[in-house]
Amino acid sequence: MKRIFLALLCITVINLSLIANVSAADFVVREDFEKYASGFTGTFIMYDEAQDQYTVFNEPQSTQRLSPCSTFKIYNSLIGLETGVLDTEDVYTLIKWNGTQYPFPAWNHDQTLASATRDSVVWYFQELASRIGAKRMQENLDKIGYGNRDISGGLTTFWLRSSLQISAREQVDLLYKLYSGKLPVSPENVEVVKRNITLSESDGIRLMGKTGSGFENGKWKLGWFVGSVEKQGKHYYFATNIQAPDGAIGGKAREITKAILKDLGVL
């Protein structure tokens, strides 16, 4: 009986070891990517759908929830489309500028969803959130499982260094679910969102992404770049965030991300 027990114990240990090895093979840590984030505390994580594999730099930070800043515009757009506040035809998504002068010239005119997404026009998405309303916004965040789902920071500000938070890993997993049809949303609306965040498309490679920048006490303290790459039928989903006392902006996060994606042979 003792021999049988020992044999079963050995088999169990071997099986657990195999499971651990499989999990480890599906999660590749690349601390050498630190060279791309010099001067920042940062993380990069990518999910390769074909390989069912994550590649990550600074794993602890990849699971830390932070304000999504303007990367939330991806889902603000989606919720606007899902609720019928926005139309799938861009011409019918026009919101009139109220004349307020902003420091960014591109903000100072009427906007459609496409132009507001391209130029990250905060006032457009604040108006969009107001039209969606708190009840429908909360229902949709719950439906798609977005981060901590907390909009208590105010309907027009909850994603701007306020109550809503999400980690880089969660950003990647949510984009994968969104683009692969695993969320209870309209595929037609998903295609509108994808079209509006497409940054380049050539030689069989389509890069989609959205930046976000966190401003606090006169300093740029948080930068995001999240999105995906479609390349020869394969799909990659990524998220980068960087933090610093100042100078951490979405544009820098995008620069770091593109350098890493080139290193990985994705771009």
N, C-alpha and C positions, 0 to 999 in steps of 0.2 A: 504493500500500500504506500509505504514511504517512497519507494522507487518511482511509483506512478505519479505521486504528487510532485516529486522533484523533476520528473520528465515534463509534466504539464507546466511547471513553473519556468523551466528553461524555454519551452516553446513560447510561453507568454512573453518572456523577456525578449526573445528574438523578434517576435511580431511587433512589440512596442518599439524596438530598435529600428525595424524596417519602416514603421510609420513615421518615426522621428526623422529618419533619413529622407523620406519622401517629402516631408514638410520642409526640411532644410533645403532640399533641391529646388523647391518652389519659391524660395525667398533668398535672393542673392543680395548680400550687403556689399556696397562699394564705397568704402571710406576714402578711397583715392579721389573721389569726386570733390573732396574738400577744396582742391586747388581751384575749382571754378567759383567757389563762394567765398573767396578771400575777403576779409573785412566784414563778413556777416555771420550771424548764427543762422544757418539755413538747413533745409531738408529738400530732397528730391525723391519722389517715388513714382515708378511707372509699372503698369500692369500690361504684360504681353499676353493678349488673349489666346493666340495660337499655341503658345508654350505653357499657358496657365502658370505664369511666373511673374513675381514681383522683383523689381530691382530697386534698391533703396540706399540712399545716403542719409546718415544721421537718423536711424530708426526711431529713437525716443521722440525726436521732434515731429516725426511724421504722424504720430498718434496724438499730438497735443492740439487741442481745439483752440482755434483763434477766430477772430472776426473775419468773415469772408470778404468784406469790403466789396468792390465792384465785381468780383467773380460771381456774386449772387445775381447779377443781371441775367445770367443764363437761365436761372430758375424763375426770376421775376418775369422775364419774357414768356417762359413756358406757361406759368400760371395765368398770365394775362390772356394768352391764347386759349388755354383750357377753359377758362371761365367765360370766354366770349367777349371780354372787354376789348381785346384786340382781334383784328381780322387777319387771316393768313395772307391776304393781299396787302403788300406793304403800303400802298398808296392810301389805304383806309386805316392806317395806324397813326395818322398825323395828329400831333398835339401842338397847339399854338404856343409860341413863346410869349410870356407875359411882360416882356420888356426889361426884366431885371438884368443888369449888366454883370457878367461873370468874367473872371480873369482869363478864361479860355475862350477865344473868339468863336470856335466851332460850336459853343453852347448857345451863342446869342442869336438864334433864329429858330423858326419852326422845325420840329423834328419828327421823323418817322421812326419806327422801331429799328430799322436797319441803320439809319444815321446815328441814332442815339446809342446803339450798341457799339458801333464803330468808334465813336468819339467819347464813349463812356460818359454820357450826359446825365449827371446825377438828378437834375430837376425833372427830367422826363420820367425816370423810373420812380421818383418820389410821387409824381402825379399818378403814374400807373398803379402804384401800391395803394394810393388813396381810393382810386376807382375800383380796385379789386375788393377793398375793405378787409377789416381785421378777421372777420369770421371765415371768409373764403380763403384768405391767405393762410390762416392757421390750419384749416381743413386740408389744404393742398400740401403744406409742409409735412403734416402728419402722414398724408397719403404716400408721399414719395420718400419719407424718412430722412429729411434733411438735417444733419447735424443734431444740435440739441433742440431744434424746433421752437426756440424761444423768441417771440416777437414782443416781449414786454417792454423793450426799450423804445417803443413808439413806432407807429405804422410807417412813418417815412424815414426812420433812422435806425431801425433795429439791426440792419446789416452793416452799419457804418461805425465800426469800433464800439459796438453796443452789445445788446443781449444775445443776438444770434451768433453761434460759434460752430465751427466745423474743422476737422483735422484734414491734413493732406491725404491721408489714407482714405478717409471717408469721401473726399472729393473725387478721388480716383474710382472708388467702388461705385459711387453714384453715377458718374459719367458712363461707366461700363453698363450699368443697368439701364440707363436712359437710352443709350445708343443701340443696345442689343435687344431692345423691346421687352425688357423685364420689369418696366414700371407701367402702372395702369394709366397711361396717357396716350393721346392720339399720335400715331406715327407721322401724320401730316404735320402736326405742330412741332414734333421733334425735328423734322427736316427744315422747317423755317428757322428754328434756333441754330441748327448746324450751319445753314447757309449764312446767317448773320455773323457767326464767329469764325468763318473761314478766312484765314489770313493769306494763304497762298495755295495754289493748285497747279502743279506742273510735273511733267515726267513721271506721272503715275503716283505722285505723293501729294496728299492733301493735308495741310496743317490747319487745325482749328484750335482756337484758344482765346482766353479772356484774362486780362490783367486785373489787378486790384491793388490799391495803395491805401495804407492807413496813416492818416495825419492826426497828430495829437500834440497840443501845446507848441505849435509852430514847427514841429519836426515830423519828417517822414519816417515812421518807425516800423512799418510792415509792408512787405511787397509780396504779391501773389502772381503766379501764372499757372493756369490750369487748362487742360484741353486734351486733344487726341490727335493722332496721326493715322491716316489710312494710307497704306502702302502696299500695292500689288496684292490686294485682297486681304491683307493682314491689318489688325487694329491694335493700336497702342494707346493707353490712357495714362496721363501724367498729371502731377501737381508739384509745384515748387513754392515754398514760402521762405522768405528771408526776413530777419529782424536786425535792427541796429538802433543806436541812439539817434541817428539821422541818416538820410540817404537811402533807406530801404523803400524802394518803389517798385511798382509792377513792371516797368520797363526793364529794370535791372534783373528782376526775377525771370523775365522772358529771355533776356540775353544769356543768363546762366543755363536756363532750360535748353535752349537751342544748342549751346555748346555741348551739353551732356548728351543730348539726342544724337548729335553728330558723332560723338565719341562711341556711342552704342551702335552706330550704323543705321539708326532709324530715320534720320534725315540725311 
